[in-house]
Amino acid sequence: MDNERIERAFSLSGKTALITGGATGLGFATARSMIAAGADVVIVGRSKDKLDRACEELSGVDARVFDITETDRIPDLVKSIVNDHGSLDILVNNAGVHCKKKVEDISMDDIQRVLDVHVKASLAMTQCVLPYMKEKNSGSIIFISSMSALFGLSEVAAYGAAKSAVMAFTRIIAEEVSPFGIRVNAITPGFIDSPMFRKATDDDPVRRDKIIGRTPMGRFGDAEDVGWAAVYLSSSAAKFITGANLVIDGGCSIGF
């Protein structure tokens, strides 16, 4: 009986999850974890090749080629998902782009590109799923933030500004939609081994060594560490958690 209770608490059976940027990295790991927890998962991304590869590994996933920066098309995407799957219970705003430049080298195009994905598109996605969640009086929305919203990390001013906005979304939207049974939380991954992380650090051994040096666990995280956290925050085990920021960083934010 206790095992059944535990399984029910963490199960996502009967729920449909939409994960942006779900073909690679943290999004892929989140999709895999949510499928394992019983969710019906839809992933979106711009690259058909990457989505096709993801489908080869993720049993039963619904993959859709879609550019989330085309915000005027998001209502039709969400409506289509609800029509095909019967509901939309979980949204993970995971899609991201990076910009590693010194502050004096950041162009207005650079910062617009980052804000378009992390801020404008994630807000547009959230706005479009809310009516469906309100109708059911339940739902879980997760924003993926970043250590750059916590620390003064060099050469990521545009990215850090966008992720700081994501943290504001988390708190403010949670305040507004909690009366409708909808929970909104953020996950702040530490330094997780992923394609985006490797792109930012492969040619920067000083930065990599600095990260390891201040991480008490002495290693980088695995993408599935974020995936399982997303499962938890979307499950009934976290039914009284909203407006929170779950930091998954091996102790980096408390390391010396």
Steps between C-alpha positions, in 0.01 A plus 500: 500500500782742584670429166176570315461828687852604403442408137178703488668802658771518236304366203418718201262245353209662317683831459621661178827693513631751246876550511663769287849428373430135575722336240835542674665571834287580801178496299569151368585373848182655637294336227657162574439536874139608454429211263643264762262658752204424274442835327387547143782722370517751215836651411554793268814629335625670185712213366319210335820293502543542875133424563524188284799379700313569823203297377729202441583497871175620657221249471165654408609864507313750281764717331411819314724728298425846629682829557368641827617850410215506247272592784197572282491128411511373859120508559446263207778269622352477849148450367623220275674325790189520717285368215737209435576407861187607684669737744812699574596463864871582512709764322878502526646822358841354428606622152801725511777670307831612640712811445852500639650843440660773703248769584653756265472255210131416541296637211136597517431209268670266747290607793180503293569142387544384860196689629285372214552141610528517878261784577255569218447141385476349848246764600300441182501125564385554856223736395369246250489201734338684791141495368514120464648457847249738654219299344624191687594698812843338500836517326873528543721753323877479533751761389864401458721769646879514535784557742555824310183628670665437839865589443693769319640269234724664244420519129132400532329834564226449239431144609505592869260788447256269320523235770445763770179593319402131510533507878269802516248317279508205738413703808248737344312248286483260796337775705243567229399146409518314832126558566432295185688195625799569275850479643797688351857417598853542371789261478846652509748246370854538614771405259344203323676306226303590187570618144441864598731470801776335296472770235553762769789329677690267264734781397513653846688264736546778757124533534453123522762471775346790690158332491634168628704680764197658661266198465513292820396183317797548267328421169254626243139393521316256275210616286267248662555674835293782353254260336409327825466834676249605233307176560487575872381859456229383258375219723256499788797449732567873447135611518573772758804643324465807281711807431807303603844472345658155522877531464675187373869579512699252708536769764663756267287786630614430858857401413800717583 
